[in-house]
């Protein structure tokens, strides 16, 4: 194996096909970071980060600066020591999760490409088709129903509905979606938009209507783990922790406090190796697992899909970031199936 000789970072602007509103704001494009790592034998690997200040705490400018500052830590180092290098970068730049995810992915991708193996092999299995849900953003109820019907026509049989505003209006959104597509599997993501009492009221309203949901994701602020645990005890619908879990240590707290039924693992926050550690923690505690994403292109999405395929650990898959883009960095299908391959994560972006 050879040494890393170059690390390059550049901005990656990805317009969305439609405005995307969640409880934390509205996005019209993804302002991402693309990282390329090159080794002495000419092998190149790619990684991507999607900084979003309300979630990751980073701007893109800060993420780019972090990657460039990390270059001196990586150049001259053997790529096969990817675990040590990942730890080195994360220790040097705590909290810069998008930048370090992009760097880690690029290093792992390079390592696997040199060995001519798929990234999924690092997590225990071969690359297989990974099916995702599709997210419906916050819209007026009638429009949410129309968007859901269009998604089902595109082949999606599982949807995630963004909520987290007024509870009564959110209940109307759910009703409109299920009127339009009554047999769809439906997840709810409030993006920290409710209080514990509002979450219970929302769940009770749906229970009165005999509405069955797959899960409710991060209904309360990430800092309110006690409130999340209270909701988990009082609500029959499975509760997923998302923004409350960035690192394996956060997953341990969720387990210790019985704060959720499901952990939503986002490699864009924890990194791929950290995500694998969270998988082990959740499995040991008999919690279900979900995988999520930011607004990433096929680079980030396929890297995460390799974790899904290799580990076989995830019951719920929400890897639809590139399905929301006006165009991807490589040609990709429009439906729910991510056809992944190697070597590495298999995506060489057309720049």
VOLUM-226332 format. One line per field, with one value per residue (C-alpha): residue number from 1; residue in three letters; x, y, z. Coordinates in steps of 0.05 Angstrom, whole numbers, plus 5000, padded with zeros to 4 digits. Layout:
BEGIN
resi = NUM; ...
resn = ala; ...
east = X; ...
north = Y; ...
up = Z; ...
***
This chain:
BEGIN
resi = 1; 2; 3; 4; 5; 6; 7; 8; 9; 10; 11; 12; 13; 14; 15; 16; 17; 18; 19; 20; 21; 22; 23; 24; 25; 26; 27; 28; 29; 30; 31; 32; 33; 34; 35; 36; 37; 38; 39; 40; 41; 42; 43; 44; 45; 46; 47; 48; 49; 50; 51; 52; 53; 54; 55; 56; 57; 58; 59; 60; 61; 62; 63; 64; 65; 66; 67; 68; 69; 70; 71; 72; 73; 74; 75; 76; 77; 78; 79; 80; 81; 82; 83; 84; 85; 86; 87; 88; 89; 90; 91; 92; 93; 94; 95; 96; 97; 98; 99; 100; 101; 102; 103; 104; 105; 106; 107; 108; 109; 110; 111; 112; 113; 114; 115; 116; 117; 118; 119; 120; 121; 122; 123; 124; 125; 126; 127; 128; 129; 130; 131; 132; 133; 134; 135; 136; 137; 138; 139; 140; 141; 142; 143; 144; 145; 146; 147; 148; 149; 150; 151; 152; 153; 154; 155; 156; 157; 158; 159; 160; 161; 162; 163; 164; 165; 166; 167; 168; 169; 170; 171; 172; 173; 174; 175; 176; 177; 178; 179; 180; 181; 182; 183; 184; 185; 186; 187; 188; 189; 190; 191; 192; 193; 194; 195; 196; 197; 198; 199; 200; 201; 202; 203; 204; 205; 206; 207; 208; 209; 210; 211; 212; 213; 214; 215; 216; 217; 218; 219; 220; 221; 222; 223; 224; 225; 226; 227; 228; 229; 230; 231; 232; 233; 234; 235; 236; 237; 238; 239; 240; 241; 242; 243; 244; 245; 246; 247; 248; 249; 250; 251; 252; 253; 254; 255; 256; 257; 258; 259; 260; 261; 262; 263; 264; 265; 266; 267; 268; 269; 270; 271; 272; 273; 274; 275; 276; 277; 278; 279; 280; 281; 282; 283; 284; 285; 286; 287; 288; 289; 290; 291; 292; 293; 294; 295; 296; 297; 298; 299; 300; 301; 302; 303; 304; 305; 306; 307; 308; 309; 310; 311; 312; 313; 314; 315; 316; 317; 318; 319; 320; 321; 322; 323; 324; 325; 326; 327; 328; 329; 330; 331; 332; 333; 334; 335; 336; 337; 338; 339; 340; 341; 342; 343; 344; 345; 346; 347; 348; 349; 350; 351
resn = unk; unk; unk; unk; unk; unk; unk; unk; unk; unk; unk; unk; unk; unk; unk; unk; unk; unk; unk; unk; unk; unk; unk; unk; unk; unk; unk; unk; unk; unk; unk; unk; unk; unk; unk; unk; unk; unk; unk; unk; unk; unk; unk; unk; unk; unk; unk; unk; unk; unk; unk; unk; unk; unk; unk; unk; unk; unk; unk; unk; unk; unk; unk; unk; unk; unk; unk; unk; unk; unk; unk; unk; unk; unk; unk; unk; unk; unk; unk; unk; unk; unk; unk; unk; unk; unk; unk; unk; unk; unk; unk; unk; unk; unk; unk; unk; unk; unk; unk; unk; unk; unk; unk; unk; unk; unk; unk; unk; unk; unk; unk; unk; unk; unk; unk; unk; unk; unk; unk; unk; unk; unk; unk; unk; unk; unk; unk; unk; unk; unk; unk; unk; unk; unk; unk; unk; unk; unk; unk; unk; unk; unk; unk; unk; unk; unk; unk; unk; unk; unk; unk; unk; unk; unk; unk; unk; unk; unk; unk; unk; unk; unk; unk; unk; unk; unk; unk; unk; unk; unk; unk; unk; unk; unk; unk; unk; unk; unk; unk; unk; unk; unk; unk; unk; unk; unk; unk; unk; unk; unk; unk; unk; unk; unk; unk; unk; unk; unk; unk; unk; unk; unk; unk; unk; unk; unk; unk; unk; unk; unk; unk; unk; unk; unk; unk; unk; unk; unk; unk; unk; unk; unk; unk; unk; unk; unk; unk; unk; unk; unk; unk; unk; unk; unk; unk; unk; unk; unk; unk; unk; unk; unk; unk; unk; unk; unk; unk; unk; unk; unk; unk; unk; unk; unk; unk; unk; unk; unk; unk; unk; unk; unk; unk; unk; unk; unk; unk; unk; unk; unk; unk; unk; unk; unk; unk; unk; unk; unk; unk; unk; unk; unk; unk; unk; unk; unk; unk; unk; unk; unk; unk; unk; unk; unk; unk; unk; unk; unk; unk; unk; unk; unk; unk; unk; unk; unk; unk; unk; unk; unk; unk; unk; unk; unk; unk; unk; unk; unk; unk; unk; unk; unk; unk; unk; unk; unk; unk; unk; unk; unk; unk; unk; unk; unk; unk; unk; unk; unk; unk; unk; unk; unk; unk; unk; unk; unk; unk; unk; unk; unk; unk
east = 5000; 5024; 5027; 4979; 5012; 4955; 4890; 4845; 4781; 4732; 4662; 4606; 4542; 4481; 4415; 4353; 4297; 4246; 4253; 4260; 4229; 4238; 4227; 4298; 4289; 4283; 4339; 4343; 4412; 4463; 4529; 4574; 4648; 4682; 4749; 4797; 4855; 4911; 4965; 5034; 5011; 4961; 4898; 4845; 4788; 4731; 4690; 4635; 4609; 4544; 4551; 4487; 4498; 4433; 4450; 4525; 4547; 4592; 4590; 4619; 4675; 4695; 4691; 4736; 4786; 4786; 4800; 4858; 4886; 4882; 4924; 4990; 4964; 4950; 5004; 5060; 5019; 5004; 4932; 4923; 4927; 4858; 4833; 4891; 4885; 4811; 4821; 4878; 4835; 4774; 4816; 4849; 4783; 4728; 4658; 4676; 4635; 4622; 4695; 4720; 4666; 4689; 4762; 4749; 4707; 4760; 4814; 4772; 4752; 4826; 4846; 4792; 4807; 4880; 4860; 4805; 4752; 4684; 4676; 4622; 4676; 4703; 4636; 4627; 4592; 4586; 4552; 4478; 4420; 4399; 4327; 4311; 4249; 4235; 4223; 4164; 4182; 4137; 4082; 4008; 3969; 3940; 4008; 4040; 3989; 4004; 4079; 4068; 4027; 4081; 4133; 4093; 4085; 4162; 4165; 4173; 4132; 4162; 4160; 4185; 4142; 4174; 4134; 4150; 4105; 4035; 4010; 3940; 3968; 4018; 3961; 3926; 3989; 3992; 3918; 3928; 3987; 3950; 3888; 3931; 3972; 3938; 3983; 4050; 4098; 4103; 4156; 4151; 4209; 4196; 4269; 4266; 4204; 4158; 4159; 4148; 4076; 4064; 4093; 4047; 3988; 4006; 4013; 3947; 3911; 3936; 3920; 3848; 3844; 3877; 3936; 3997; 4066; 4133; 4167; 4172; 4242; 4274; 4210; 4243; 4307; 4371; 4393; 4329; 4348; 4304; 4245; 4260; 4260; 4193; 4163; 4191; 4157; 4090; 4081; 4067; 4098; 4173; 4215; 4281; 4339; 4374; 4404; 4415; 4467; 4531; 4582; 4584; 4585; 4518; 4490; 4513; 4474; 4411; 4417; 4433; 4373; 4325; 4313; 4294; 4271; 4313; 4379; 4384; 4457; 4483; 4553; 4552; 4555; 4592; 4635; 4632; 4676; 4639; 4573; 4597; 4612; 4542; 4514; 4549; 4523; 4451; 4455; 4482; 4424; 4372; 4353; 4331; 4374; 4359; 4409; 4401; 4436; 4443; 4433; 4491; 4506; 4519; 4589; 4562; 4499; 4534; 4587; 4531; 4496; 4559; 4553; 4481; 4499; 4561; 4533; 4462; 4442; 4391; 4316; 4301; 4338; 4332; 4386; 4348; 4393; 4413; 4342; 4324; 4377; 4365; 4424; 4475; 4550; 4542; 4482; 4437; 4368; 4307; 4274; 4285; 4341; 4414; 4455; 4523; 4588; 4663; 4720; 4712; 4643; 4644; 4630; 4679; 4646; 4644; 4678
north = 5000; 5071; 5137; 5195; 5248; 5298; 5320; 5367; 5403; 5441; 5469; 5427; 5465; 5421; 5455; 5419; 5399; 5432; 5477; 5433; 5458; 5427; 5453; 5482; 5523; 5518; 5494; 5509; 5480; 5439; 5475; 5415; 5399; 5349; 5319; 5279; 5239; 5214; 5162; 5153; 5100; 5149; 5120; 5172; 5167; 5215; 5239; 5289; 5331; 5370; 5423; 5453; 5502; 5486; 5412; 5403; 5470; 5485; 5532; 5508; 5558; 5529; 5458; 5475; 5508; 5446; 5399; 5443; 5447; 5372; 5361; 5364; 5309; 5262; 5274; 5224; 5176; 5104; 5099; 5029; 5062; 5091; 5080; 5118; 5173; 5181; 5186; 5235; 5282; 5278; 5292; 5352; 5382; 5365; 5384; 5392; 5332; 5347; 5361; 5300; 5255; 5278; 5265; 5197; 5174; 5196; 5158; 5095; 5100; 5106; 5047; 5003; 5024; 5007; 4937; 4933; 4916; 4948; 4994; 4947; 4894; 4936; 4928; 4854; 4840; 4850; 4909; 4896; 4940; 4986; 5012; 5080; 5118; 5187; 5250; 5296; 5365; 5412; 5433; 5452; 5387; 5381; 5392; 5341; 5290; 5305; 5299; 5233; 5206; 5226; 5190; 5126; 5131; 5134; 5068; 5088; 5048; 5081; 5156; 5203; 5264; 5327; 5359; 5398; 5459; 5469; 5401; 5409; 5427; 5370; 5321; 5348; 5335; 5263; 5254; 5284; 5238; 5175; 5195; 5200; 5137; 5096; 5035; 5070; 5059; 5127; 5156; 5224; 5271; 5332; 5357; 5378; 5420; 5399; 5397; 5330; 5349; 5368; 5301; 5263; 5303; 5290; 5215; 5213; 5248; 5197; 5139; 5164; 5158; 5089; 5116; 5071; 5102; 5067; 5117; 5189; 5217; 5268; 5304; 5346; 5388; 5347; 5375; 5349; 5276; 5273; 5297; 5247; 5191; 5216; 5214; 5144; 5120; 5153; 5141; 5074; 5095; 5078; 5140; 5151; 5193; 5232; 5300; 5275; 5225; 5250; 5202; 5133; 5167; 5198; 5130; 5103; 5159; 5143; 5070; 5087; 5134; 5090; 5152; 5120; 5057; 5070; 5104; 5141; 5134; 5189; 5178; 5252; 5266; 5206; 5184; 5115; 5082; 5118; 5096; 5024; 5033; 5061; 5000; 4955; 4996; 4993; 4919; 4905; 4944; 4911; 4977; 4982; 5021; 5072; 5105; 5177; 5228; 5302; 5332; 5293; 5270; 5199; 5205; 5211; 5170; 5110; 5110; 5105; 5052; 5009; 5011; 4987; 4931; 4909; 4909; 4884; 4923; 4974; 4964; 5034; 5068; 5142; 5154; 5198; 5261; 5253; 5238; 5309; 5341; 5373; 5332; 5285; 5282; 5217; 5187; 5153; 5121; 5159; 5103; 5075; 5027; 5048; 5002; 5005; 4974; 4981; 4987; 5034; 5065; 5062; 5136; 5179; 5247; 5280; 5347
up = 5000; 4987; 5022; 5015; 4972; 4962; 4994; 4954; 4975; 4932; 4940; 4910; 4894; 4883; 4867; 4890; 4844; 4891; 4953; 5014; 5078; 5147; 5217; 5216; 5152; 5076; 5029; 4955; 4944; 4980; 4991; 5000; 5003; 4957; 4980; 4938; 4967; 4922; 4939; 4910; 4860; 4830; 4863; 4880; 4928; 4941; 5000; 5012; 5069; 5072; 5126; 5153; 5211; 5249; 5249; 5241; 5269; 5209; 5149; 5084; 5090; 5157; 5130; 5071; 5118; 5162; 5105; 5081; 5152; 5158; 5096; 5135; 5182; 5124; 5071; 5077; 5118; 5096; 5073; 5104; 5172; 5160; 5231; 5262; 5210; 5222; 5297; 5286; 5244; 5289; 5351; 5317; 5293; 5343; 5321; 5248; 5229; 5156; 5140; 5177; 5146; 5077; 5094; 5126; 5066; 5017; 5056; 5061; 4988; 4968; 5012; 4981; 4910; 4920; 4944; 4891; 4942; 4954; 5014; 5041; 5053; 5111; 5145; 5134; 5068; 4993; 4959; 4947; 4925; 4982; 4981; 5011; 5029; 5000; 5041; 5034; 5061; 5100; 5053; 5058; 5070; 5000; 4968; 5016; 4992; 4920; 4931; 4967; 4909; 4860; 4902; 4902; 4826; 4823; 4859; 4932; 4982; 5044; 5057; 5109; 5124; 5152; 5208; 5271; 5264; 5294; 5318; 5288; 5220; 5224; 5238; 5176; 5135; 5158; 5141; 5072; 5057; 5080; 5041; 4979; 4991; 5045; 5041; 5045; 5103; 5137; 5182; 5216; 5226; 5270; 5269; 5342; 5328; 5386; 5461; 5496; 5510; 5438; 5415; 5461; 5437; 5364; 5377; 5415; 5358; 5308; 5355; 5360; 5284; 5284; 5244; 5246; 5237; 5230; 5276; 5300; 5292; 5340; 5360; 5415; 5419; 5416; 5483; 5517; 5525; 5588; 5547; 5492; 5544; 5571; 5501; 5490; 5554; 5539; 5464; 5431; 5365; 5363; 5377; 5340; 5365; 5309; 5325; 5396; 5370; 5337; 5366; 5399; 5467; 5451; 5433; 5500; 5535; 5495; 5516; 5589; 5596; 5555; 5513; 5446; 5412; 5350; 5336; 5270; 5250; 5204; 5178; 5159; 5234; 5263; 5204; 5175; 5228; 5284; 5252; 5255; 5330; 5341; 5305; 5355; 5414; 5389; 5373; 5443; 5473; 5428; 5395; 5323; 5273; 5220; 5174; 5150; 5108; 5092; 5023; 4993; 4922; 4903; 4935; 5005; 4994; 4964; 5018; 5070; 5028; 5031; 5107; 5102; 5054; 5090; 5161; 5147; 5209; 5187; 5189; 5165; 5108; 5093; 5041; 4992; 4992; 4919; 4899; 4918; 4873; 4805; 4780; 4811; 4803; 4764; 4728; 4779; 4778; 4803; 4842; 4912; 4895; 4903; 4858; 4892; 4872; 4879; 4884; 4943; 4943; 4867; 4852; 4814; 4808; 4740; 4753
***
